[in-house]
Amino acid sequence: MKDWFTINHIDADTHIISEYRHWEETHVYLLNGKDHSLLIDTSLGICNIYDEVIKLTDKPVIAVATHIHWDHIGGHQYFPDFYAHEDELNWLSGEFPLTMDQIKSMVIDRCELPEGYDVNKYEFFQGTPTRVLKDGDVIDIGGRCIQVLHTPGHSPGHMCFWEKDRGYLFTGDLVYKDTLFAYYPSTDPEAYLVSLEKVSALPAKRVFPAHHSLDIHPEILARMRDAFRQLQTDGKLHHGSGTFDYGDWAVWL
């Protein structure tokens, strides 16, 4: 389990916990306030993220998932105080559209698993959130207020998190440098464009994605928006139209 997580620091009370030994290269963000800490996503669940979190905060931790996919709620079992969007509650109660065999195959895909790890024991978290979120809600952790942005497209209840005071935008799977996934039946390419319109209008100073390169800047928001606009104009913003490559990112429709 050693060296599974990599820790980086955005500022004195905002931290990144990353998993680089899996193909997803997943990033989790810990925001420390005066009263609580907010953990944005809880990783894959292959190793115990709780042990890393408590090294970085002594405050009660609220976990919030950008969306209810296996690679974002893997550590939710350690954080009973967790929030989720109203449109994905069914995925937390037995209605997730992938089988456990499919999920386990993705856990081991291109992954340097810890020695002795038994993927057959991997579980997809199920539970009832302590708070159900909707667009425009605010999470106040004491001296820091984080706004909930409902940004469907990658998934029905996908959320980005906007900290206006610092100009921080946490984009989950809506925006990152690599191939964006919008081909699943549960994705919605047209809604994806609407969500990109929403986040690209924000005066973001820094962008923090859930996967891959952390060398990402706010200008990518407008580039992605414009590319999706063009796909719509060309009649290609729909499932089955293919994969479109834009250099430092792509989208699979």
C-alpha positions in Angstrom: 0.0 0.0 0.0 3.0 2.3 0.4 3.5 5.0 -2.2 0.0 4.6 -3.7 -0.9 8.2 -2.9 1.0 11.3 -3.9 0.4 14.5 -2.0 0.6 18.0 -3.4 -0.4 21.3 -1.9 -2.3 24.1 -3.7 -2.1 26.5 -0.7 -1.7 26.2 3.1 -5.2 24.7 3.5 -6.0 23.1 0.2 -4.4 19.8 -0.8 -4.3 17.3 -3.7 -4.2 13.5 -3.0 -3.4 11.7 -6.3 -3.3 8.1 -7.5 -0.8 7.9 -10.3 -0.4 4.1 -10.4 -3.7 3.6 -12.0 -4.5 4.6 -15.6 -7.2 7.0 -14.4 -4.6 9.1 -12.5 -7.3 10.2 -10.2 -7.1 13.4 -8.1 -8.9 14.1 -4.8 -9.0 17.5 -3.2 -9.1 18.4 0.5 -10.2 21.8 1.4 -9.7 22.7 5.1 -12.0 25.3 6.7 -12.2 26.6 10.2 -15.0 24.2 11.2 -14.9 21.3 8.7 -12.8 19.9 5.9 -14.4 19.1 2.5 -13.1 16.2 0.6 -14.0 16.4 -3.1 -14.2 12.8 -4.2 -12.7 9.9 -2.3 -10.6 8.1 -5.0 -10.7 4.5 -6.3 -10.9 2.7 -3.0 -8.0 0.4 -3.7 -6.0 1.9 -0.8 -7.3 3.6 2.4 -7.5 7.3 1.6 -8.6 8.0 5.2 -5.1 7.5 6.5 -3.8 10.2 4.2 -6.6 12.7 4.9 -6.1 12.6 8.7 -2.5 13.6 8.1 -3.7 16.8 6.5 -6.6 17.9 8.8 -7.9 17.6 12.3 -11.3 18.9 11.4 -14.5 16.7 10.8 -14.5 15.7 7.2 -17.4 16.0 4.8 -17.0 14.0 1.6 -18.7 15.1 -1.6 -18.6 13.3 -4.9 -18.4 15.1 -8.2 -20.4 12.1 -9.4 -21.3 8.6 -8.4 -18.7 6.7 -10.5 -16.6 3.9 -8.9 -13.4 5.9 -9.2 -14.8 8.8 -7.3 -16.6 7.2 -4.3 -14.1 4.3 -3.6 -13.3 5.8 -0.2 -16.7 6.9 0.9 -16.9 4.0 3.4 -14.5 6.0 5.6 -16.6 9.2 5.6 -20.2 8.7 6.9 -20.9 12.4 6.5 -21.2 12.6 2.7 -23.2 14.6 0.2 -24.5 13.7 -3.3 -26.5 15.2 -6.0 -30.2 14.5 -6.2 -30.0 13.1 -9.7 -27.7 10.2 -8.8 -29.2 8.9 -5.6 -30.4 5.8 -7.4 -26.8 4.9 -8.2 -26.2 4.8 -4.4 -29.0 2.3 -4.0 -28.4 -0.5 -6.4 -29.2 1.0 -9.8 -25.7 1.8 -11.1 -25.7 0.8 -14.9 -22.5 -1.2 -14.8 -22.0 -4.7 -13.3 -19.4 -5.5 -10.6 -17.5 -7.6 -13.1 -17.2 -4.5 -15.4 -16.1 -2.3 -12.6 -13.5 -4.8 -11.4 -12.1 -5.1 -14.9 -11.5 -1.3 -14.9 -10.0 -1.4 -11.4 -7.2 -3.8 -12.7 -6.9 -2.3 -16.2 -3.4 -0.8 -16.7 -3.0 -0.6 -12.9 0.1 -1.3 -10.8 -1.9 -2.8 -8.0 -0.4 -3.1 -4.5 1.2 -6.4 -3.7 -1.4 -8.8 -2.3 -4.4 -6.8 -3.3 -7.5 -8.9 -4.0 -9.7 -7.2 -6.6 -12.4 -9.8 -5.9 -13.0 -7.9 -2.6 -13.6 -4.6 -4.3 -17.0 -3.1 -3.6 -19.0 -0.4 -5.2 -20.1 2.0 -2.4 -23.7 2.2 -1.6 -25.3 4.4 1.0 -27.6 7.3 2.0 -26.1 10.8 1.9 -26.4 13.1 4.9 -27.2 16.0 2.5 -28.7 16.0 -1.0 -27.3 18.7 -3.2 -28.8 20.7 -6.1 -27.5 23.4 -8.3 -26.6 26.7 -6.5 -26.3 25.1 -3.0 -23.4 26.4 -0.9 -21.2 24.3 1.4 -19.9 26.4 4.2 -16.9 24.8 6.0 -16.0 27.8 8.1 -14.4 30.8 6.4 -14.7 29.1 3.0 -17.8 28.8 1.0 -18.0 26.4 -2.0 -20.8 26.7 -4.5 -22.4 23.6 -6.1 -22.7 23.8 -9.9 -24.9 21.1 -11.4 -22.9 20.2 -14.6 -24.5 17.2 -16.3 -23.1 15.6 -19.4 -20.6 13.1 -18.2 -23.2 11.8 -15.8 -26.7 13.0 -14.8 -25.8 14.4 -11.4 -22.3 15.6 -12.1 -21.2 18.6 -10.1 -18.3 21.1 -10.3 -17.4 23.1 -7.2 -16.7 26.8 -7.3 -14.8 28.7 -4.6 -15.3 32.2 -5.8 -13.1 33.9 -3.1 -10.0 32.0 -4.4 -11.1 31.6 -8.0 -10.8 27.8 -7.6 -12.9 25.6 -9.9 -12.9 21.9 -9.2 -14.1 20.3 -12.5 -14.4 16.5 -11.8 -14.8 14.6 -15.0 -16.3 17.6 -17.0 -12.9 19.1 -17.8 -9.5 17.5 -17.9 -6.6 16.9 -20.3 -7.2 13.6 -22.0 -10.2 11.9 -23.6 -13.4 13.1 -22.2 -16.0 10.3 -22.0 -19.5 11.2 -23.3 -20.4 8.0 -25.1 -22.0 6.0 -22.2 -25.8 5.7 -22.4 -25.9 7.7 -19.1 -24.0 10.6 -20.7 -25.6 13.5 -22.5 -23.5 15.4 -25.1 -26.0 18.2 -25.5 -26.1 18.7 -21.7 -22.3 18.6 -21.7 -22.2 21.7 -23.9 -24.6 23.5 -21.6 -22.4 22.7 -18.6 -19.3 23.9 -20.4 -21.1 27.2 -21.2 -21.8 27.5 -17.4 -18.2 26.9 -16.2 -16.5 28.9 -19.0 -18.4 32.0 -17.9 -16.8 31.9 -14.4 -13.8 34.1 -13.6 -11.7 31.0 -12.7 -8.1 31.6 -11.7 -7.2 28.0 -11.4 -8.8 24.7 -12.6 -8.5 21.4 -10.8 -9.5 18.3 -12.7 -10.3 14.8 -11.3 -7.9 13.0 -13.7 -4.5 13.2 -15.5 -2.4 16.3 -15.9 -2.6 19.0 -13.2 -0.9 21.4 -15.7 -4.2 22.8 -16.8 -5.4 26.4 -17.0 -8.7 28.3 -17.2 -8.3 29.0 -20.9 -9.1 25.4 -21.7 -12.7 26.0 -20.5 -13.4 28.3 -23.5 -11.6 26.1 -25.9 -13.7 23.1 -24.9 -16.9 25.1 -25.0 -16.1 26.4 -28.5 -15.2 22.9 -29.7 -18.5 21.5 -28.4 -20.3 24.4 -30.1 -18.8 23.5 -33.4 -19.7 19.9 -33.0 -23.2 21.0 -32.4 -23.2 23.2 -35.5 -21.8 20.3 -37.6 -24.5 18.0 -36.3 -22.0 15.8 -34.5 -22.8 16.4 -30.9 -24.5 13.0 -30.3 -23.7 9.5 -29.3 -21.9 7.5 -32.0 -20.4 10.3 -33.9 -16.8 9.3 -33.0 -13.8 10.6 -31.2 -12.6 14.1 -31.8 -9.0 15.1 -31.0 -8.1 18.7 -30.1 -4.4 18.3 -29.2 -4.2 18.3 -25.4 -7.7 16.9 -25.0 -10.3 14.9 -26.9 -13.9 13.8 -26.6 -15.4 10.4 -27.3 -19.0 10.7 -28.3 
